[in-house]
Amino acid sequence: MPATFLGTPLSLQRARVPSIDGRPDTDALVDRFGRVARDLRVSITEKCSLRCTYCMPAEGLPAIPRRDLLTADEIGRLVGLAWRELGVTEVRFTGGEPLLRNDLAEIFAKSAEAAPGIGIAMTTNGIGLDKRLPSLLEAGLQRVNVSLDTINREHFAALTRRDRLESVFAGIRAAHAAGIAPLKINAVLMRDTLHGAADLLAWAIDNDCRLRFIEQMPLDADALWRRENLVDAQELLDVLGTRFRLTQLVRDDPSSPAEEWQVDDGPHTVGIIASVTRSFCDACDRTRLTAEGTVRSCLFGDDELDLRGILRGGGSDAELAAAWRAAMWNKQAGHGISAEGFVPPARSMGAIGG
């Protein structure tokens, strides 16, 4: 397996800020196609307590040296800068598994202090959430998405290479008890679990969770993704339609990746993020920070600009903001999965951050 698929970036443009020729005079994170990034995703670790086959290799990703990870203070500074200077209105912390950062509460607190008008959200597999949730809520956590692809214990263990389904359920129960709403569940569509999709939706309705299915993207560390094996949105709708009456709803926010369907007569809904077959690249509003502190303008683009070097080199907020704007100005048009000669990014999803 090529080493580049394990998570190390091909190169960091440490001192080479890309050209901003033609960029309008605006503070916002605008790109050449007129999109404006307002949604920040911050990966804070490559480590994870699971080994999902569509994300990580069985042995996990190579460890990032601790000195190369952004600190809580550095993350807080960048989140504050994004909110104050760049027009970012939302931030979501991802991994790997963010709960594996011992200083997670400090990260949230520093970010909330630096950007008091921003909502703190997290995507997690839920393992250990029940134990850490009180301190995270006190630090500013407001919204939680839990990744859960199946409620069948055997299938869960095969897909994640870990028998930890009950631990995930414990985290979900704790989030409900704490009053987190809506509690969203993210499920990646896989051929092996498609037959249980209707059961997962029924479980989500019974447990007052908002379920969203996600088409599998070519971001697996083992590079085994094949288009012909993809379970697409229409196939899922056909399966769910044998048990539920689904009525498509109008998408209020065109930048939202999820298409929504009302289930039976409501009030429950189910979402589908058809990243591959119904691309929403032309409305993308995301910007990403990797755990090492690089700006990644596109999930499928390997160009990364190193903000950590500017931070630790004594750079000013103005220098950081200018570099970030330049990185986003040069964002690519889309993922190009359907294009002839498509090449997946060098980093896997676990290394990029969800």
C-alpha atoms as a printed R data frame, in Angstrom:
    type eleno elety resid chain resno       x      y       z
1   ATOM     1    CA   MET     A     1   0.000  0.000   0.000
2   ATOM     2    CA   PRO     A     2   1.458  3.435  -0.899
3   ATOM     3    CA   ALA     A     3   2.647  5.281   2.200
4   ATOM     4    CA   THR     A     4   0.977  8.460   1.030
5   ATOM     5    CA   PHE     A     5  -2.439  6.996   1.768
6   ATOM     6    CA   LEU     A     6  -1.700  6.747   5.493
7   ATOM     7    CA   GLY     A     7  -2.044 10.413   6.196
8   ATOM     8    CA   THR     A     8   1.194 12.319   5.793
9   ATOM     9    CA   PRO     A     9   0.741 15.337   3.468
10  ATOM    10    CA   LEU     A    10   2.758 15.288   0.279
11  ATOM    11    CA   SER     A    11   4.154 18.730   1.039
12  ATOM    12    CA   LEU     A    12   3.471 21.747   3.178
13  ATOM    13    CA   GLN     A    13   3.705 25.115   1.471
14  ATOM    14    CA   ARG     A    14   5.436 26.616   4.494
15  ATOM    15    CA   ALA     A    15   6.667 29.864   2.974
16  ATOM    16    CA   ARG     A    16   4.862 29.857  -0.356
17  ATOM    17    CA   VAL     A    17   1.558 31.658  -0.076
18  ATOM    18    CA   PRO     A    18  -0.270 31.086  -3.376
19  ATOM    19    CA   SER     A    19  -1.137 33.890  -5.754
20  ATOM    20    CA   ILE     A    20  -4.198 36.057  -5.086
21  ATOM    21    CA   ASP     A    21  -4.311 37.594  -8.573
22  ATOM    22    CA   GLY     A    22  -7.863 38.720  -9.333
23  ATOM    23    CA   ARG     A    23  -9.104 38.292  -5.779
24  ATOM    24    CA   PRO     A    24 -11.727 40.886  -4.737
25  ATOM    25    CA   ASP     A    25 -10.977 43.180  -1.818
26  ATOM    26    CA   THR     A    26 -12.913 41.351   0.875
27  ATOM    27    CA   ASP     A    27 -12.085 39.902   4.274
28  ATOM    28    CA   ALA     A    28 -14.200 36.807   3.582
29  ATOM    29    CA   LEU     A    29 -12.801 33.433   2.506
30  ATOM    30    CA   VAL     A    30 -13.927 33.732  -1.098
31  ATOM    31    CA   ASP     A    31 -12.634 31.520  -3.907
32  ATOM    32    CA   ARG     A    32 -12.289 31.949  -7.680
33  ATOM    33    CA   PHE     A    33 -15.734 30.401  -8.247
34  ATOM    34    CA   GLY     A    34 -17.594 32.853  -6.019
35  ATOM    35    CA   ARG     A    35 -18.084 30.517  -3.076
36  ATOM    36    CA   VAL     A    36 -17.576 31.850   0.441
37  ATOM    37    CA   ALA     A    37 -16.352 29.576   3.239
38  ATOM    38    CA   ARG     A    38 -18.167 30.104   6.541
39  ATOM    39    CA   ASP     A    39 -18.025 26.581   7.993
40  ATOM    40    CA   LEU     A    40 -14.715 25.623   9.643
41  ATOM    41    CA   ARG     A    41 -13.746 21.991  10.269
42  ATOM    42    CA   VAL     A    42 -10.845 21.486  12.682
43  ATOM    43    CA   SER     A    43  -9.187 18.077  12.929
44  ATOM    44    CA   ILE     A    44  -7.322 17.780  16.231
45  ATOM    45    CA   THR     A    45  -5.884 14.244  16.095
46  ATOM    46    CA   GLU     A    46  -5.270 11.321  13.748
47  ATOM    47    CA   LYS     A    47  -5.918  8.813  16.552
48  ATOM    48    CA   CYS     A    48  -9.154  6.865  16.790
49  ATOM    49    CA   SER     A    49 -10.617  4.196  19.048
50  ATOM    50    CA   LEU     A    50 -12.158  2.433  16.024
51  ATOM    51    CA   ARG     A    51 -10.721  1.180  12.727
52  ATOM    52    CA   CYS     A    52 -13.593  1.665  10.278
53  ATOM    53    CA   THR     A    53 -12.757 -0.028   6.986
54  ATOM    54    CA   TYR     A    54 -13.798  2.997   4.892
55  ATOM    55    CA   CYS     A    55 -11.515  5.320   6.851
56  ATOM    56    CA   MET     A    56  -8.490  3.744   8.526
57  ATOM    57    CA   PRO     A    57  -6.163  0.802   8.036
58  ATOM    58    CA   ALA     A    58  -6.351 -1.996  10.634
59  ATOM    59    CA   GLU     A    59  -3.163 -0.763  12.328
60  ATOM    60    CA   GLY     A    60  -4.348  2.842  12.477
61  ATOM    61    CA   LEU     A    61  -2.664  5.905  11.012
62  ATOM    62    CA   PRO     A    62   0.972  6.764  11.696
63  ATOM    63    CA   ALA     A    63   1.218  8.810  14.877
64  ATOM    64    CA   ILE     A    64   1.672 12.540  14.476
65  ATOM    65    CA   PRO     A    65   4.439 13.666  16.866
66  ATOM    66    CA   ARG     A    66   2.937 15.621  19.726
67  ATOM    67    CA   ARG     A    67   5.083 18.646  18.904
68  ATOM    68    CA   ASP     A    68   3.514 18.792  15.435
69  ATOM    69    CA   LEU     A    69  -0.076 18.975  16.701
70  ATOM    70    CA   LEU     A    70  -1.651 22.353  17.235
71  ATOM    71    CA   THR     A    71  -1.943 23.172  20.932
72  ATOM    72    CA   ALA     A    72  -5.168 24.277  22.610
73  ATOM    73    CA   ASP     A    73  -3.908 27.883  22.621
74  ATOM    74    CA   GLU     A    74  -3.032 27.725  18.918
75  ATOM    75    CA   ILE     A    75  -6.397 26.213  17.994
76  ATOM    76    CA   GLY     A    76  -8.188 28.862  20.016
77  ATOM    77    CA   ARG     A    77  -6.246 31.621  18.294
78  ATOM    78    CA   LEU     A    78  -7.029 30.303  14.810
79  ATOM    79    CA   VAL     A    79 -10.723 29.751  15.581
80  ATOM    80    CA   GLY     A    80 -10.935 33.275  16.977
81  ATOM    81    CA   LEU     A    81  -9.191 34.669  13.909
82  ATOM    82    CA   ALA     A    82 -11.527 32.788  11.562
83  ATOM    83    CA   TRP     A    83 -14.591 34.116  13.393
84  ATOM    84    CA   ARG     A    84 -13.368 37.666  13.909
85  ATOM    85    CA   GLU     A    85 -11.529 38.363  10.638
86  ATOM    86    CA   LEU     A    86 -12.620 35.828   8.021
87  ATOM    87    CA   GLY     A    87 -16.396 35.550   8.334
88  ATOM    88    CA   VAL     A    88 -16.531 32.002   9.714
89  ATOM    89    CA   THR     A    89 -19.785 31.402  11.614
90  ATOM    90    CA   GLU     A    90 -19.557 27.704  12.496
91  ATOM    91    CA   VAL     A    91 -16.804 25.431  13.791
92  ATOM    92    CA   ARG     A    92 -16.845 21.655  14.126
93  ATOM    93    CA   PHE     A    93 -14.079 19.619  15.756
94  ATOM    94    CA   THR     A    94 -13.226 16.252  14.246
95  ATOM    95    CA   GLY     A    95 -10.432 13.683  14.131
96  ATOM    96    CA   GLY     A    96  -9.617 10.879  14.027
97  ATOM    97    CA   GLU     A    97 -11.577 10.792  17.250
98  ATOM    98    CA   PRO     A    98 -11.550 14.125  19.108
99  ATOM    99    CA   LEU     A    99 -12.343 12.460  22.450
100 ATOM   100    CA   LEU     A   100  -8.815 11.016  22.397
101 ATOM   101    CA   ARG     A   101  -7.373 14.498  22.984
102 ATOM   102    CA   ASN     A   102  -6.920 14.807  26.752
103 ATOM   103    CA   ASP     A   103  -7.094 18.592  26.451
104 ATOM   104    CA   LEU     A   104 -10.365 18.596  24.498
105 ATOM   105    CA   ALA     A   105 -12.243 20.633  27.124
106 ATOM   106    CA   GLU     A   106  -9.427 23.191  27.062
107 ATOM   107    CA   ILE     A   107  -9.615 23.347  23.257
108 ATOM   108    CA   PHE     A   108 -13.342 24.056  23.434
109 ATOM   109    CA   ALA     A   109 -12.918 26.635  26.191
110 ATOM   110    CA   LYS     A   110 -10.131 28.482  24.355
111 ATOM   111    CA   SER     A   111 -12.177 28.489  21.140
112 ATOM   112    CA   ALA     A   112 -15.362 29.674  22.855
113 ATOM   113    CA   GLU     A   113 -13.435 32.456  24.577
114 ATOM   114    CA   ALA     A   114 -11.755 33.589  21.351
115 ATOM   115    CA   ALA     A   115 -14.950 33.345  19.276
116 ATOM   116    CA   PRO     A   116 -17.872 33.968  21.646
117 ATOM   117    CA   GLY     A   117 -20.393 34.191  18.817
118 ATOM   118    CA   ILE     A   118 -19.561 30.842  17.263
119 ATOM   119    CA   GLY     A   119 -21.233 27.525  18.039
120 ATOM   120    CA   ILE     A   120 -18.958 24.699  19.199
121 ATOM   121    CA   ALA     A   121 -19.802 21.368  17.550
122 ATOM   122    CA   MET     A   122 -18.105 17.973  17.482
123 ATOM   123    CA   THR     A   123 -18.265 14.835  15.379
124 ATOM   124    CA   THR     A   124 -17.435 11.730  17.426
125 ATOM   125    CA   ASN     A   125 -17.863  7.968  17.459
126 ATOM   126    CA   GLY     A   126 -19.352  8.387  20.934
127 ATOM   127    CA   ILE     A   127 -17.000  6.030  22.756
128 ATOM   128    CA   GLY     A   128 -16.239  7.648  26.114
129 ATOM   129    CA   LEU     A   129 -18.624 10.551  25.524
130 ATOM   130    CA   ASP     A   130 -20.681  9.610  28.573
131 ATOM   131    CA   LYS     A   131 -17.656 10.094  30.825
132 ATOM   132    CA   ARG     A   132 -16.410 13.364  29.370
133 ATOM   133    CA   LEU     A   133 -19.605 15.153  28.398
134 ATOM   134    CA   PRO     A   134 -20.097 17.255  31.593
135 ATOM   135    CA   SER     A   135 -16.699 18.923  31.267
136 ATOM   136    CA   LEU     A   136 -17.126 19.429  27.518
137 ATOM   137    CA   LEU     A   137 -20.504 21.100  27.946
138 ATOM   138    CA   GLU     A   138 -19.082 23.352  30.635
139 ATOM   139    CA   ALA     A   139 -16.281 24.295  28.222
140 ATOM   140    CA   GLY     A   140 -18.754 25.367  25.525
141 ATOM   141    CA   LEU     A   141 -19.776 22.307  23.497
142 ATOM   142    CA   GLN     A   142 -23.246 22.830  21.995
143 ATOM   143    CA   ARG     A   143 -23.835 20.307  19.202
144 ATOM   144    CA   VAL     A   144 -22.838 16.689  18.679
145 ATOM   145    CA   ASN     A   145 -22.888 14.354  15.673
146 ATOM   146    CA   VAL     A   146 -22.304 10.674  16.404
147 ATOM   147    CA   SER     A   147 -20.999  8.342  13.707
148 ATOM   148    CA   LEU     A   148 -22.991  5.091  13.730
149 ATOM   149    CA   ASP     A   149 -23.339  2.931  10.617
150 ATOM   150    CA   THR     A   150 -25.297 -0.021  12.004
151 ATOM   151    CA   ILE     A   151 -27.112 -1.108  15.153
152 ATOM   152    CA   ASN     A   152 -26.247 -4.749  14.576
153 ATOM   153    CA   ARG     A   153 -23.452 -5.690  16.954
154 ATOM   154    CA   GLU     A   154 -21.886 -8.268  14.633
155 ATOM   155    CA   HIS     A   155 -21.911 -5.913  11.663
156 ATOM   156    CA   PHE     A   156 -20.584 -3.061  13.810
157 ATOM   157    CA   ALA     A   157 -17.649 -5.176  14.995
158 ATOM   158    CA   ALA     A   158 -16.815 -6.252  11.435
159 ATOM   159    CA   LEU     A   159 -17.023 -2.728  10.025
160 ATOM   160    CA   THR     A   160 -15.103 -0.976  12.818
161 ATOM   161    CA   ARG     A   161 -12.809 -3.887  13.766
162 ATOM   162    CA   ARG     A   162 -13.878 -3.266  17.376
163 ATOM   163    CA   ASP     A   163 -16.744 -4.681  19.482
164 ATOM   164    CA   ARG     A   164 -17.756 -1.335  20.997
165 ATOM   165    CA   LEU     A   165 -21.376 -0.789  19.974
166 ATOM   166    CA   GLU     A   166 -22.636 -0.646  23.561
167 ATOM   167    CA   SER     A   167 -20.106  2.096  24.325
168 ATOM   168    CA   VAL     A   168 -21.507  4.144  21.437
169 ATOM   169    CA   PHE     A   169 -25.033  3.675  22.758
170 ATOM   170    CA   ALA     A   170 -23.865  4.846  26.195
171 ATOM   171    CA   GLY     A   171 -22.514  8.037  24.642
172 ATOM   172    CA   ILE     A   172 -25.781  8.660  22.800
173 ATOM   173    CA   ARG     A   173 -27.809  8.146  25.966
174 ATOM   174    CA   ALA     A   174 -25.578 10.610  27.828
175 ATOM   175    CA   ALA     A   175 -26.007 13.227  25.100
176 ATOM   176    CA   HIS     A   176 -29.783 12.860  25.298
177 ATOM   177    CA   ALA     A   177 -29.732 13.086  29.092
178 ATOM   178    CA   ALA     A   178 -27.719 16.292  28.822
179 ATOM   179    CA   GLY     A   179 -30.360 17.817  26.561
180 ATOM   180    CA   ILE     A   180 -28.302 18.032  23.365
181 ATOM   181    CA   ALA     A   181 -30.767 18.507  20.509
182 ATOM   182    CA   PRO     A   182 -30.939 17.758  17.742
183 ATOM   183    CA   LEU     A   183 -28.637 14.786  18.199
184 ATOM   184    CA   LYS     A   184 -27.460 13.833  14.724
185 ATOM   185    CA   ILE     A   185 -26.327 10.372  13.630
186 ATOM   186    CA   ASN     A   186 -24.021 10.014  10.631
187 ATOM   187    CA   ALA     A   187 -24.074  6.660   8.816
188 ATOM   188    CA   VAL     A   188 -21.788  5.835   5.897
189 ATOM   189    CA   LEU     A   189 -23.550  3.782   3.233
190 ATOM   190    CA   MET     A   190 -21.867  0.406   2.797
191 ATOM   191    CA   ARG     A   191 -22.894 -2.625   0.783
192 ATOM   192    CA   ASP     A   192 -22.540 -4.883   3.839
193 ATOM   193    CA   THR     A   193 -24.912 -2.807   5.990
194 ATOM   194    CA   LEU     A   194 -27.475 -1.633   3.407
195 ATOM   195    CA   HIS     A   195 -29.932 -4.339   4.418
196 ATOM   196    CA   GLY     A   196 -29.991 -2.855   7.932
197 ATOM   197    CA   ALA     A   197 -30.574  0.749   6.818
198 ATOM   198    CA   ALA     A   198 -34.312  0.651   7.523
199 ATOM   199    CA   ASP     A   199 -33.653 -0.795  10.990
200 ATOM   200    CA   LEU     A   200 -31.202  2.026  11.675
201 ATOM   201    CA   LEU     A   201 -33.763  4.626  10.622
202 ATOM   202    CA   ALA     A   202 -36.435  3.021  12.822
203 ATOM   203    CA   TRP     A   203 -33.985  3.020  15.732
204 ATOM   204    CA   ALA     A   204 -33.149  6.696  15.125
205 ATOM   205    CA   ILE     A   205 -36.825  7.623  15.163
206 ATOM   206    CA   ASP     A   206 -37.458  5.624  18.344
207 ATOM   207    CA   ASN     A   207 -34.442  7.244  20.022
208 ATOM   208    CA   ASP     A   208 -35.176 10.794  18.856
209 ATOM   209    CA   CYS     A   209 -32.048 11.088  16.710
210 ATOM   210    CA   ARG     A   210 -31.761 12.830  13.354
211 ATOM   211    CA   LEU     A   211 -30.235 10.316  10.961
212 ATOM   212    CA   ARG     A   212 -28.165 11.223   7.902
213 ATOM   213    CA   PHE     A   213 -26.767  8.665   5.478
214 ATOM   214    CA   ILE     A   214 -23.549  9.536   3.639
215 ATOM   215    CA   GLU     A   215 -22.366  8.053   0.348
216 ATOM   216    CA   GLN     A   216 -18.958  6.462   0.770
217 ATOM   217    CA   MET     A   217 -16.212  8.584  -0.752
218 ATOM   218    CA   PRO     A   218 -12.800  7.450  -2.045
219 ATOM   219    CA   LEU     A   219 -11.038  8.490   1.148
220 ATOM   220    CA   ASP     A   220 -10.233  5.108   2.674
221 ATOM   221    CA   ALA     A   221  -6.656  4.560   3.817
222 ATOM   222    CA   ASP     A   222  -6.463  1.166   2.086
223 ATOM   223    CA   ALA     A   223  -7.455  2.712  -1.276
224 ATOM   224    CA   LEU     A   224 -10.020 -0.023  -1.958
225 ATOM   225    CA   TRP     A   225 -12.942  2.256  -2.936
226 ATOM   226    CA   ARG     A   226 -14.457  1.439  -6.308
227 ATOM   227    CA   ARG     A   227 -17.285  3.313  -8.015
228 ATOM   228    CA   GLU     A   228 -18.970  0.066  -9.059
229 ATOM   229    CA   ASN     A   229 -19.315 -0.961  -5.405
230 ATOM   230    CA   LEU     A   230 -20.886  2.337  -4.329
231 ATOM   231    CA   VAL     A   231 -24.279  2.281  -2.625
232 ATOM   232    CA   ASP     A   232 -25.798  5.473  -3.986
233 ATOM   233    CA   ALA     A   233 -28.616  7.659  -2.723
234 ATOM   234    CA   GLN     A   234 -31.241  6.215  -5.058
235 ATOM   235    CA   GLU     A   235 -30.511  2.647  -4.033
236 ATOM   236    CA   LEU     A   236 -30.862  3.651  -0.385
237 ATOM   237    CA   LEU     A   237 -34.145  5.436  -1.068
238 ATOM   238    CA   ASP     A   238 -35.470  2.306  -2.769
239 ATOM   239    CA   VAL     A   239 -34.567  0.214   0.285
240 ATOM   240    CA   LEU     A   240 -36.043  2.669   2.791
241 ATOM   241    CA   GLY     A   241 -39.131  3.057   0.622
242 ATOM   242    CA   THR     A   242 -40.120 -0.560   1.180
243 ATOM   243    CA   ARG     A   243 -40.755  0.270   4.863
244 ATOM   244    CA   PHE     A   244 -41.345  4.031   5.058
245 ATOM   245    CA   ARG     A   245 -43.187  6.632   3.015
246 ATOM   246    CA   LEU     A   246 -40.633  9.300   2.127
247 ATOM   247    CA   THR     A   247 -41.482 12.819   0.956
248 ATOM   248    CA   GLN     A   248 -38.635 15.023  -0.211
249 ATOM   249    CA   LEU     A   249 -38.409 18.416   1.476
250 ATOM   250    CA   VAL     A   250 -37.149 21.676   0.027
251 ATOM   251    CA   ARG     A   251 -33.547 22.367   1.007
252 ATOM   252    CA   ASP     A   252 -33.576 25.662   2.924
253 ATOM   253    CA   ASP     A   253 -29.808 26.178   2.797
254 ATOM   254    CA   PRO     A   254 -28.211 25.439  -0.613
255 ATOM   255    CA   SER     A   255 -24.816 25.004   1.059
256 ATOM   256    CA   SER     A   256 -26.155 22.280   3.335
257 ATOM   257    CA   PRO     A   257 -24.907 18.917   2.030
258 ATOM   258    CA   ALA     A   258 -27.911 16.890   3.183
259 ATOM   259    CA   GLU     A   259 -31.086 16.393   1.156
260 ATOM   260    CA   GLU     A   260 -33.976 15.791   3.555
261 ATOM   261    CA   TRP     A   261 -37.003 13.494   3.371
262 ATOM   262    CA   GLN     A   262 -39.979 13.483   5.709
263 ATOM   263    CA   VAL     A   263 -40.591  9.997   7.091
264 ATOM   264    CA   ASP     A   264 -44.221  8.878   6.847
265 ATOM   265    CA   ASP     A   265 -46.251 11.845   8.144
266 ATOM   266    CA   GLY     A   266 -43.431 13.317  10.211
267 ATOM   267    CA   PRO     A   267 -42.223 14.990  12.284
268 ATOM   268    CA   HIS     A   268 -39.123 12.830  11.778
269 ATOM   269    CA   THR     A   269 -36.857 13.234   8.777
270 ATOM   270    CA   VAL     A   270 -33.944 11.383   7.227
271 ATOM   271    CA   GLY     A   271 -31.097 13.036   5.353
272 ATOM   272    CA   ILE     A   272 -28.859 11.776   2.576
273 ATOM   273    CA   ILE     A   273 -25.506 13.347   1.794
274 ATOM   274    CA   ALA     A   274 -24.921 12.137  -1.767
275 ATOM   275    CA   SER     A   275 -21.360 13.423  -2.034
276 ATOM   276    CA   VAL     A   276 -20.537 11.285  -5.061
277 ATOM   277    CA   THR     A   277 -23.675 11.005  -7.184
278 ATOM   278    CA   ARG     A   278 -25.314 14.360  -6.380
279 ATOM   279    CA   SER     A   279 -22.295 16.578  -5.872
280 ATOM   280    CA   PHE     A   280 -22.784 19.856  -4.008
281 ATOM   281    CA   CYS     A   281 -19.274 21.184  -4.685
282 ATOM   282    CA   ASP     A   282 -20.623 24.311  -6.412
283 ATOM   283    CA   ALA     A   283 -22.235 25.397  -3.121
284 ATOM   284    CA   CYS     A   284 -19.466 24.263  -0.753
285 ATOM   285    CA   ASP     A   285 -18.867 26.668   2.135
286 ATOM   286    CA   ARG     A   286 -16.196 24.761   4.111
287 ATOM   287    CA   THR     A   287 -12.631 25.440   5.060
288 ATOM   288    CA   ARG     A   288 -10.503 22.925   6.948
289 ATOM   289    CA   LEU     A   289  -7.607 22.868   9.377
290 ATOM   290    CA   THR     A   290  -5.650 19.649   9.740
291 ATOM   291    CA   ALA     A   291  -4.333 18.502  13.098
292 ATOM   292    CA   GLU     A   292  -0.872 19.780  12.106
293 ATOM   293    CA   GLY     A   293  -2.213 23.255  11.401
294 ATOM   294    CA   THR     A   294  -2.464 23.346   7.614
295 ATOM   295    CA   VAL     A   295  -5.326 24.930   5.692
296 ATOM   296    CA   ARG     A   296  -6.973 22.424   3.377
297 ATOM   297    CA   SER     A   297  -9.317 24.245   1.043
298 ATOM   298    CA   CYS     A   298 -10.942 21.122  -0.426
299 ATOM   299    CA   LEU     A   299 -11.486 17.656   0.974
300 ATOM   300    CA   PHE     A   300 -10.096 16.212  -2.269
301 ATOM   301    CA   GLY     A   301  -7.315 18.717  -2.873
302 ATOM   302    CA   ASP     A   302  -3.789 17.887  -1.726
303 ATOM   303    CA   ASP     A   303  -2.623 21.508  -1.599
304 ATOM   304    CA   GLU     A   304  -2.128 22.537   2.025
305 ATOM   305    CA   LEU     A   305  -0.803 25.803   3.405
306 ATOM   306    CA   ASP     A   306   1.023 25.701   6.732
307 ATOM   307    CA   LEU     A   307  -0.405 28.108   9.301
308 ATOM   308    CA   ARG     A   308   1.434 26.409  12.167
309 ATOM   309    CA   GLY     A   309   4.750 27.630  10.789
310 ATOM   310    CA   ILE     A   310   3.447 31.199  10.669
311 ATOM   311    CA   LEU     A   311   2.049 30.874  14.195
312 ATOM   312    CA   ARG     A   312   5.229 29.496  15.709
313 ATOM   313    CA   GLY     A   313   7.390 31.865  13.692
314 ATOM   314    CA   GLY     A   314   5.824 34.852  15.423
315 ATOM   315    CA   GLY     A   315   3.436 35.745  12.619
316 ATOM   316    CA   SER     A   316   0.739 38.325  13.217
317 ATOM   317    CA   ASP     A   317  -3.007 37.794  12.900
318 ATOM   318    CA   ALA     A   318  -2.873 39.841   9.708
319 ATOM   319    CA   GLU     A   319  -0.269 37.473   8.215
320 ATOM   320    CA   LEU     A   320  -2.276 34.415   9.231
321 ATOM   321    CA   ALA     A   321  -5.480 35.866   7.776
322 ATOM   322    CA   ALA     A   322  -3.780 36.792   4.498
323 ATOM   323    CA   ALA     A   323  -2.333 33.296   4.101
324 ATOM   324    CA   TRP     A   324  -5.684 31.677   4.890
325 ATOM   325    CA   ARG     A   325  -7.490 33.889   2.366
326 ATOM   326    CA   ALA     A   326  -4.912 33.040  -0.295
327 ATOM   327    CA   ALA     A   327  -5.304 29.317   0.329
328 ATOM   328    CA   MET     A   328  -9.063 29.527  -0.063
329 ATOM   329    CA   TRP     A   329  -8.876 31.790  -3.132
330 ATOM   330    CA   ASN     A   330  -7.116 28.926  -4.903
331 ATOM   331    CA   LYS     A   331  -9.685 26.263  -3.961
332 ATOM   332    CA   GLN     A   332 -10.422 23.787  -6.742
333 ATOM   333    CA   ALA     A   333 -13.813 23.653  -8.472
334 ATOM   334    CA   GLY     A   334 -14.862 20.248  -7.153
335 ATOM   335    CA   HIS     A   335 -13.809 16.736  -6.238
336 ATOM   336    CA   GLY     A   336 -13.889 15.398  -9.814
337 ATOM   337    CA   ILE     A   337 -14.738 11.839  -8.775
338 ATOM   338    CA   SER     A   338 -16.617 11.240 -12.031
339 ATOM   339    CA   ALA     A   339 -13.853 12.657 -14.221
340 ATOM   340    CA   GLU     A   340 -11.659 10.355 -16.276
341 ATOM   341    CA   GLY     A   341  -8.311  9.905 -14.575
342 ATOM   342    CA   PHE     A   342  -9.581 10.911 -11.131
343 ATOM   343    CA   VAL     A   343  -6.929 10.386  -8.479
344 ATOM   344    CA   PRO     A   344  -7.975 10.251  -4.799
345 ATOM   345    CA   PRO     A   345  -6.225 12.605  -2.365
346 ATOM   346    CA   ALA     A   346  -3.062 11.391  -0.691
347 ATOM   347    CA   ARG     A   347  -4.535 11.736   2.769
348 ATOM   348    CA   SER     A   348  -7.325  9.468   3.992
349 ATOM   349    CA   MET     A   349 -10.425 10.779   5.760
350 ATOM   350    CA   GLY     A   350  -9.006  9.968   9.184
351 ATOM   351    CA   ALA     A   351  -5.991 12.176   8.510
352 ATOM   352    CA   ILE     A   352  -7.918 15.026   6.900
353 ATOM   353    CA   GLY     A   353 -10.760 15.229   9.398
354 ATOM   354    CA   GLY     A   354 -14.460 14.686   8.670
